Amino acid sequence: MAKKVLVVDDSAADLANIKTVLTDAGCLVITATNGAEAIAKAKSEKPSIIFMDVVMPDMDGYEACRQLAQNGDTKSIPVVFVTSKGQKTDKVWGELQGAKGHVAKPFTADQIIEPLKSLA
């Protein structure tokens, strides 16, 4: 069965790249371009996993992750940050917000596919 994946990024190029990797891996991909849209789509679409950028307008990925983690309908959905913020402190902070993974940009297809394996 295809996994439903939500990809959140305000960069059209990054969004397209991640979507291509996931579509090629057999996933059904839903997209959002900011944190608020991500929360709404997570509630309505119930994805298996969320790949989310950190730096976005209006609501950043950390805030969106916190809100998803605090919501009963979405707290069980793993969030993996895909971000240019690749320092160890960024990873730790992401985990404190509830993230289950961290992929630094620029990423490889394997880095995007890897978190999917834990969903089996």
MIKOL-861026 format. One record per residue: residue number from 1; residue in one letter; chain; x, y, z of N, C-alpha, C, O in turn. Coordinates in steps of 0.02 Angstrom, whole numbers, padded with zeros to 5 digits. Layout:
+------+------+-------+--------+--------+--------+--------+--------+--------+--------+--------+--------+--------+--------+--------+
: resi : resn : chain :    n.u :    n.v :    n.w :   ca.u :   ca.v :   ca.w :    c.u :    c.v :    c.w :    o.u :    o.v :    o.w :
+------+------+-------+--------+--------+--------+--------+--------+--------+--------+--------+--------+--------+--------+--------+
:  NUM :    a :     A :      X :      Y :      Z :      X :      Y :      Z :      X :      Y :      Z :      X :      Y :      Z :
...
+------+------+-------+--------+--------+--------+--------+--------+--------+--------+--------+--------+--------+--------+--------+
//
This chain:
+------+------+-------+--------+--------+--------+--------+--------+--------+--------+--------+--------+--------+--------+--------+
: resi : resn : chain :    n.u :    n.v :    n.w :   ca.u :   ca.v :   ca.w :    c.u :    c.v :    c.w :    o.u :    o.v :    o.w :
+------+------+-------+--------+--------+--------+--------+--------+--------+--------+--------+--------+--------+--------+--------+
:    1 :    m :     A :  00042 : -00059 :  00000 :  00000 :  00000 :  00000 :  00044 :  00063 :  00000 :  00094 :  00066 :  00036 :
:    2 :    a :     A :  00025 :  00111 : -00040 :  00063 :  00173 : -00044 :  00055 :  00213 :  00021 :  00000 :  00218 :  00049 :
:    3 :    k :     A :  00110 :  00240 :  00044 :  00107 :  00282 :  00104 :  00087 :  00352 :  00084 :  00110 :  00378 :  00033 :
:    4 :    k :     A :  00044 :  00383 :  00123 :  00024 :  00452 :  00111 :  00073 :  00496 :  00149 :  00082 :  00489 :  00210 :
:    5 :    v :     A :  00105 :  00543 :  00113 :  00157 :  00584 :  00142 :  00140 :  00658 :  00131 :  00120 :  00678 :  00076 :
:    6 :    l :     A :  00148 :  00698 :  00183 :  00139 :  00770 :  00178 :  00208 :  00803 :  00175 :  00249 :  00792 :  00219 :
:    7 :    v :     A :  00219 :  00843 :  00123 :  00282 :  00879 :  00115 :  00268 :  00953 :  00122 :  00224 :  00980 :  00087 :
:    8 :    v :     A :  00304 :  00986 :  00167 :  00292 :  01057 :  00182 :  00356 :  01097 :  00170 :  00406 :  01086 :  00204 :
:    9 :    d :     A :  00354 :  01143 :  00122 :  00412 :  01185 :  00108 :  00389 :  01246 :  00069 :  00348 :  01241 :  00024 :
:   10 :    d :     A :  00416 :  01305 :  00086 :  00397 :  01365 :  00050 :  00439 :  01374 : -00014 :  00425 :  01418 : -00054 :
:   11 :    s :     A :  00490 :  01332 : -00023 :  00530 :  01333 : -00084 :  00500 :  01285 : -00135 :  00496 :  01225 : -00124 :
:   12 :    a :     A :  00477 :  01313 : -00193 :  00446 :  01271 : -00244 :  00495 :  01218 : -00270 :  00475 :  01161 : -00284 :
:   13 :    a :     A :  00559 :  01236 : -00276 :  00609 :  01188 : -00300 :  00618 :  01130 : -00251 :  00618 :  01072 : -00272 :
:   14 :    d :     A :  00626 :  01146 : -00186 :  00634 :  01093 : -00136 :  00572 :  01049 : -00132 :  00576 :  00988 : -00126 :
:   15 :    l :     A :  00514 :  01081 : -00135 :  00450 :  01044 : -00133 :  00447 :  00995 : -00191 :  00429 :  00937 : -00182 :
:   16 :    a :     A :  00464 :  01018 : -00251 :  00462 :  00976 : -00310 :  00512 :  00919 : -00305 :  00497 :  00862 : -00324 :
:   17 :    n :     A :  00573 :  00934 : -00280 :  00625 :  00882 : -00274 :  00603 :  00827 : -00226 :  00610 :  00767 : -00242 :
:   18 :    i :     A :  00578 :  00846 : -00167 :  00557 :  00796 : -00118 :  00497 :  00757 : -00144 :  00493 :  00696 : -00135 :
:   19 :    k :     A :  00451 :  00792 : -00176 :  00391 :  00758 : -00203 :  00412 :  00705 : -00255 :  00384 :  00650 : -00256 :
:   20 :    t :     A :  00460 :  00722 : -00298 :  00483 :  00675 : -00349 :  00514 :  00613 : -00317 :  00498 :  00557 : -00337 :
:   21 :    v :     A :  00557 :  00623 : -00267 :  00589 :  00567 : -00233 :  00535 :  00521 : -00203 :  00539 :  00460 : -00211 :
:   22 :    l :     A :  00486 :  00550 : -00169 :  00434 :  00511 : -00135 :  00386 :  00478 : -00184 :  00365 :  00421 : -00174 :
:   23 :    t :     A :  00369 :  00513 : -00238 :  00324 :  00485 : -00289 :  00358 :  00425 : -00322 :  00327 :  00373 : -00334 :
:   24 :    d :     A :  00423 :  00432 : -00338 :  00462 :  00377 : -00368 :  00465 :  00317 : -00320 :  00472 :  00260 : -00343 :
:   25 :    a :     A :  00461 :  00330 : -00255 :  00463 :  00276 : -00206 :  00394 :  00246 : -00194 :  00386 :  00201 : -00152 :
:   26 :    g :     A :  00344 :  00270 : -00231 :  00277 :  00240 : -00227 :  00231 :  00273 : -00176 :  00180 :  00245 : -00158 :
:   27 :    c :     A :  00249 :  00333 : -00153 :  00208 :  00367 : -00104 :  00156 :  00412 : -00137 :  00165 :  00436 : -00193 :
:   28 :    l :     A :  00102 :  00423 : -00101 :  00052 :  00473 : -00120 :  00072 :  00537 : -00084 :  00074 :  00538 : -00023 :
:   29 :    v :     A :  00086 :  00590 : -00122 :  00114 :  00650 : -00092 :  00064 :  00708 : -00092 :  00033 :  00724 : -00143 :
:   30 :    i :     A :  00056 :  00738 : -00033 :  00015 :  00798 : -00024 :  00065 :  00853 : -00006 :  00114 :  00839 :  00027 :
:   31 :    t :     A :  00052 :  00914 : -00028 :  00099 :  00968 : -00013 :  00066 :  01026 :  00022 :  00005 :  01037 :  00017 :
:   32 :    a :     A :  00107 :  01063 :  00058 :  00086 :  01125 :  00091 :  00146 :  01172 :  00088 :  00203 :  01150 :  00083 :
:   33 :    t :     A :  00133 :  01238 :  00092 :  00188 :  01286 :  00085 :  00201 :  01326 :  00149 :  00245 :  01370 :  00148 :
:   34 :    n :     A :  00164 :  01312 :  00203 :  00179 :  01345 :  00266 :  00152 :  01303 :  00324 :  00115 :  01255 :  00314 :
:   35 :    g :     A :  00170 :  01323 :  00385 :  00152 :  01284 :  00444 :  00078 :  01277 :  00455 :  00053 :  01223 :  00472 :
:   36 :    a :     A :  00041 :  01333 :  00446 : -00031 :  01331 :  00458 : -00066 :  01284 :  00410 : -00111 :  01246 :  00429 :
:   37 :    e :     A : -00046 :  01287 :  00346 : -00074 :  01242 :  00296 : -00056 :  01170 :  00311 : -00096 :  01124 :  00301 :
:   38 :    a :     A :  00005 :  01160 :  00337 :  00027 :  01092 :  00354 : -00017 :  01063 :  00409 : -00036 :  01004 :  00405 :
:   39 :    i :     A : -00033 :  01102 :  00459 : -00075 :  01078 :  00514 : -00145 :  01060 :  00488 : -00172 :  01008 :  00506 :
:   40 :    a :     A : -00173 :  01103 :  00447 : -00239 :  01090 :  00419 : -00240 :  01026 :  00377 : -00285 :  00985 :  00383 :
:   41 :    k :     A : -00188 :  01018 :  00335 : -00186 :  00958 :  00292 : -00171 :  00895 :  00333 : -00196 :  00841 :  00316 :
:   42 :    a :     A : -00131 :  00901 :  00385 : -00116 :  00843 :  00427 : -00181 :  00819 :  00460 : -00193 :  00758 :  00465 :
:   43 :    k :     A : -00224 :  00865 :  00481 : -00287 :  00846 :  00513 : -00335 :  00816 :  00463 : -00370 :  00767 :  00479 :
:   44 :    s :     A : -00339 :  00844 :  00402 : -00388 :  00820 :  00353 : -00364 :  00758 :  00315 : -00405 :  00714 :  00299 :
:   45 :    e :     A : -00299 :  00754 :  00301 : -00273 :  00700 :  00258 : -00245 :  00641 :  00297 : -00239 :  00586 :  00270 :
:   46 :    k :     A : -00227 :  00651 :  00361 : -00198 :  00598 :  00403 : -00140 :  00561 :  00368 : -00143 :  00501 :  00356 :
:   47 :    p :     A : -00086 :  00598 :  00352 : -00028 :  00566 :  00318 :  00008 :  00518 :  00365 :  00001 :  00522 :  00426 :
:   48 :    s :     A :  00047 :  00472 :  00336 :  00087 :  00425 :  00376 :  00147 :  00459 :  00406 :  00171 :  00439 :  00460 :
:   49 :    i :     A :  00172 :  00511 :  00372 :  00233 :  00547 :  00394 :  00231 :  00616 :  00363 :  00200 :  00627 :  00311 :
:   50 :    i :     A :  00266 :  00664 :  00395 :  00270 :  00732 :  00370 :  00343 :  00751 :  00362 :  00382 :  00745 :  00410 :
:   51 :    f :     A :  00362 :  00775 :  00303 :  00428 :  00803 :  00291 :  00419 :  00879 :  00290 :  00382 :  00905 :  00247 :
:   52 :    m :     A :  00451 :  00915 :  00336 :  00437 :  00986 :  00344 :  00500 :  01028 :  00348 :  00548 :  01012 :  00382 :
:   53 :    d :     A :  00498 :  01084 :  00311 :  00552 :  01134 :  00315 :  00544 :  01170 :  00382 :  00491 :  01169 :  00412 :
:   54 :    v :     A :  00598 :  01202 :  00405 :  00595 :  01240 :  00467 :  00581 :  01314 :  00452 :  00536 :  01344 :  00482 :
:   55 :    v :     A :  00619 :  01343 :  00406 :  00614 :  01414 :  00392 :  00560 :  01427 :  00340 :  00569 :  01415 :  00280 :
:   56 :    m :     A :  00502 :  01451 :  00364 :  00445 :  01466 :  00320 :  00412 :  01529 :  00345 :  00417 :  01546 :  00404 :
:   57 :    p :     A :  00376 :  01565 :  00300 :  00341 :  01626 :  00323 :  00281 :  01609 :  00366 :  00257 :  01552 :  00365 :
:   58 :    d :     A :  00257 :  01657 :  00404 :  00198 :  01652 :  00447 :  00209 :  01606 :  00507 :  00210 :  01630 :  00564 :
:   59 :    m :     A :  00216 :  01541 :  00495 :  00227 :  01494 :  00550 :  00284 :  01447 :  00531 :  00279 :  01413 :  00480 :
:   60 :    d :     A :  00337 :  01446 :  00570 :  00394 :  01403 :  00552 :  00380 :  01330 :  00568 :  00330 :  01313 :  00601 :
:   61 :    g :     A :  00425 :  01288 :  00545 :  00417 :  01216 :  00554 :  00417 :  01195 :  00627 :  00381 :  01148 :  00646 :
:   62 :    y :     A :  00456 :  01229 :  00669 :  00458 :  01211 :  00740 :  00390 :  01223 :  00772 :  00365 :  01180 :  00809 :
:   63 :    e :     A :  00360 :  01281 :  00758 :  00294 :  01296 :  00787 :  00241 :  01247 :  00761 :  00199 :  01223 :  00799 :
:   64 :    a :     A :  00243 :  01233 :  00696 :  00195 :  01185 :  00667 :  00203 :  01116 :  00699 :  00154 :  01083 :  00714 :
:   65 :    c :     A :  00265 :  01095 :  00709 :  00279 :  01030 :  00740 :  00252 :  01028 :  00811 :  00222 :  00978 :  00832 :
:   66 :    r :     A :  00263 :  01082 :  00850 :  00236 :  01085 :  00918 :  00160 :  01078 :  00918 :  00132 :  01041 :  00958 :
:   67 :    q :     A :  00127 :  01115 :  00873 :  00054 :  01112 :  00871 :  00029 :  01042 :  00850 : -00020 :  01018 :  00876 :
:   68 :    l :     A :  00064 :  01011 :  00803 :  00045 :  00943 :  00782 :  00055 :  00894 :  00840 :  00013 :  00850 :  00850 :
:   69 :    a :     A :  00109 :  00902 :  00878 :  00124 :  00857 :  00934 :  00074 :  00865 :  00991 :  00064 :  00818 :  01029 :
:   70 :    q :     A :  00044 :  00924 :  00996 : -00003 :  00936 :  01051 : -00075 :  00919 :  01032 : -00120 :  00921 :  01075 :
:   71 :    n :     A : -00087 :  00903 :  00968 : -00155 :  00889 :  00946 : -00167 :  00813 :  00946 : -00128 :  00776 :  00917 :
:   72 :    g :     A : -00221 :  00792 :  00977 : -00236 :  00721 :  00982 : -00243 :  00686 :  00915 : -00226 :  00627 :  00909 :
:   73 :    d :     A : -00267 :  00722 :  00863 : -00276 :  00692 :  00797 : -00211 :  00684 :  00759 : -00207 :  00641 :  00714 :
:   74 :    t :     A : -00161 :  00724 :  00776 : -00100 :  00725 :  00735 : -00036 :  00706 :  00773 :  00017 :  00700 :  00743 :
:   75 :    k :     A : -00041 :  00696 :  00839 :  00020 :  00686 :  00878 :  00056 :  00621 :  00861 :  00116 :  00615 :  00875 :
:   76 :    s :     A :  00022 :  00573 :  00832 :  00055 :  00510 :  00815 :  00089 :  00511 :  00747 :  00121 :  00462 :  00727 :
:   77 :    i :     A :  00082 :  00566 :  00709 :  00113 :  00570 :  00643 :  00185 :  00594 :  00651 :  00197 :  00648 :  00676 :
:   78 :    p :     A :  00233 :  00553 :  00629 :  00303 :  00574 :  00636 :  00319 :  00633 :  00590 :  00298 :  00635 :  00533 :
:   79 :    v :     A :  00357 :  00681 :  00617 :  00380 :  00739 :  00578 :  00455 :  00733 :  00569 :  00492 :  00723 :  00617 :
:   80 :    v :     A :  00478 :  00739 :  00506 :  00549 :  00740 :  00491 :  00565 :  00809 :  00461 :  00537 :  00828 :  00410 :
:   81 :    f :     A :  00609 :  00846 :  00494 :  00629 :  00911 :  00467 :  00678 :  00902 :  00410 :  00726 :  00864 :  00415 :
:   82 :    v :     A :  00664 :  00937 :  00354 :  00710 :  00940 :  00297 :  00729 :  01013 :  00292 :  00689 :  01054 :  00270 :
:   83 :    t :     A :  00789 :  01029 :  00313 :  00806 :  01099 :  00323 :  00879 :  01116 :  00310 :  00922 :  01072 :  00314 :
:   84 :    s :     A :  00892 :  01178 :  00295 :  00961 :  01202 :  00288 :  00993 :  01211 :  00357 :  01054 :  01221 :  00362 :
:   85 :    k :     A :  00952 :  01209 :  00409 :  00978 :  01216 :  00478 :  01005 :  01148 :  00500 :  00968 :  01107 :  00529 :
:   86 :    g :     A :  01069 :  01136 :  00487 :  01097 :  01070 :  00498 :  01143 :  01062 :  00557 :  01175 :  01010 :  00565 :
:   87 :    q :     A :  01146 :  01112 :  00600 :  01189 :  01107 :  00659 :  01160 :  01058 :  00710 :  01100 :  01044 :  00710 :
:   88 :    k :     A :  01204 :  01031 :  00752 :  01181 :  00984 :  00804 :  01127 :  01017 :  00848 :  01078 :  00984 :  00866 :
:   89 :    t :     A :  01135 :  01081 :  00865 :  01085 :  01115 :  00907 :  01017 :  01118 :  00872 :  00965 :  01113 :  00904 :
:   90 :    d :     A :  01019 :  01126 :  00805 :  00956 :  01127 :  00767 :  00920 :  01059 :  00771 :  00859 :  01056 :  00777 :
:   91 :    k :     A :  00959 :  01006 :  00767 :  00930 :  00939 :  00771 :  00900 :  00926 :  00840 :  00845 :  00899 :  00847 :
:   92 :    v :     A :  00938 :  00946 :  00892 :  00914 :  00936 :  00960 :  00850 :  00978 :  00972 :  00801 :  00953 :  01000 :
:   93 :    w :     A :  00851 :  01040 :  00950 :  00792 :  01083 :  00958 :  00732 :  01053 :  00922 :  00677 :  01052 :  00948 :
:   94 :    g :     A :  00744 :  01027 :  00861 :  00690 :  00995 :  00823 :  00661 :  00936 :  00861 :  00600 :  00928 :  00862 :
:   95 :    e :     A :  00703 :  00896 :  00891 :  00679 :  00838 :  00930 :  00638 :  00862 :  00990 :  00589 :  00831 :  01009 :
:   96 :    l :     A :  00660 :  00917 :  01021 :  00623 :  00944 :  01078 :  00553 :  00968 :  01057 :  00507 :  00969 :  01098 :
:   97 :    q :     A :  00546 :  00988 :  00994 :  00480 :  01010 :  00969 :  00437 :  00950 :  00950 :  00377 :  00958 :  00936 :
:   98 :    g :     A :  00466 :  00890 :  00950 :  00428 :  00830 :  00934 :  00448 :  00795 :  00870 :  00417 :  00746 :  00851 :
:   99 :    a :     A :  00500 :  00821 :  00836 :  00520 :  00790 :  00772 :  00551 :  00721 :  00784 :  00583 :  00709 :  00835 :
:  100 :    k :     A :  00541 :  00677 :  00735 :  00568 :  00609 :  00739 :  00629 :  00601 :  00695 :  00661 :  00549 :  00696 :
:  101 :    g :     A :  00646 :  00653 :  00657 :  00705 :  00648 :  00614 :  00725 :  00715 :  00587 :  00689 :  00765 :  00594 :
:  102 :    h :     A :  00785 :  00717 :  00556 :  00813 :  00779 :  00532 :  00856 :  00764 :  00471 :  00902 :  00723 :  00475 :
:  103 :    v :     A :  00840 :  00795 :  00415 :  00879 :  00787 :  00353 :  00904 :  00856 :  00334 :  00864 :  00902 :  00326 :
:  104 :    a :     A :  00970 :  00863 :  00325 :  00998 :  00928 :  00307 :  00996 :  00938 :  00231 :  01009 :  00891 :  00193 :
:  105 :    k :     A :  00981 :  00999 :  00210 :  00985 :  01016 :  00139 :  01057 :  01037 :  00125 :  01088 :  01067 :  00168 :
:  106 :    p :     A :  01085 :  01022 :  00066 :  01053 :  00982 :  00014 :  01050 :  00908 :  00033 :  01096 :  00882 :  00065 :
:  107 :    f :     A :  00997 :  00875 :  00015 :  00985 :  00805 :  00035 :  00993 :  00759 : -00025 :  00991 :  00781 : -00082 :
:  108 :    t :     A :  01001 :  00695 : -00010 :  01001 :  00644 : -00063 :  00934 :  00607 : -00060 :  00899 :  00611 : -00009 :
:  109 :    a :     A :  00917 :  00573 : -00113 :  00854 :  00535 : -00115 :  00853 :  00484 : -00058 :  00801 :  00474 : -00027 :
:  110 :    d :     A :  00910 :  00453 : -00044 :  00914 :  00402 :  00009 :  00896 :  00432 :  00077 :  00865 :  00399 :  00118 :
:  111 :    q :     A :  00918 :  00494 :  00089 :  00903 :  00525 :  00154 :  00828 :  00538 :  00162 :  00803 :  00537 :  00218 :
:  112 :    i :     A :  00793 :  00549 :  00107 :  00721 :  00559 :  00110 :  00685 :  00492 :  00118 :  00635 :  00487 :  00155 :
:  113 :    i :     A :  00710 :  00441 :  00084 :  00678 :  00374 :  00086 :  00688 :  00340 :  00154 :  00644 :  00305 :  00178 :
:  114 :    e :     A :  00746 :  00351 :  00185 :  00764 :  00316 :  00247 :  00710 :  00319 :  00301 :  00692 :  00267 :  00329 :
:  115 :    p :     A :  00682 :  00379 :  00318 :  00631 :  00381 :  00371 :  00568 :  00341 :  00355 :  00532 :  00321 :  00400 :
:  116 :    l :     A :  00555 :  00329 :  00291 :  00496 :  00290 :  00272 :  00501 :  00217 :  00294 :  00451 :  00184 :  00308 :
:  117 :    k :     A :  00563 :  00193 :  00298 :  00574 :  00122 :  00315 :  00550 :  00106 :  00385 :  00530 :  00050 :  00399 :
:  118 :    s :     A :  00551 :  00156 :  00429 :  00529 :  00143 :  00498 :  00453 :  00141 :  00504 :  00427 :  00125 :  00558 :
:  119 :    l :     A :  00418 :  00157 :  00450 :  00344 :  00157 :  00452 :  00315 :  00088 :  00437 :  00255 :  00077 :  00448 :
:  120 :    a :     A :  00355 :  00043 :  00411 :  00331 : -00021 :  00385 :  00278 : -00056 :  00427 :  00255 : -00110 :  00409 :
+------+------+-------+--------+--------+--------+--------+--------+--------+--------+--------+--------+--------+--------+--------+
//
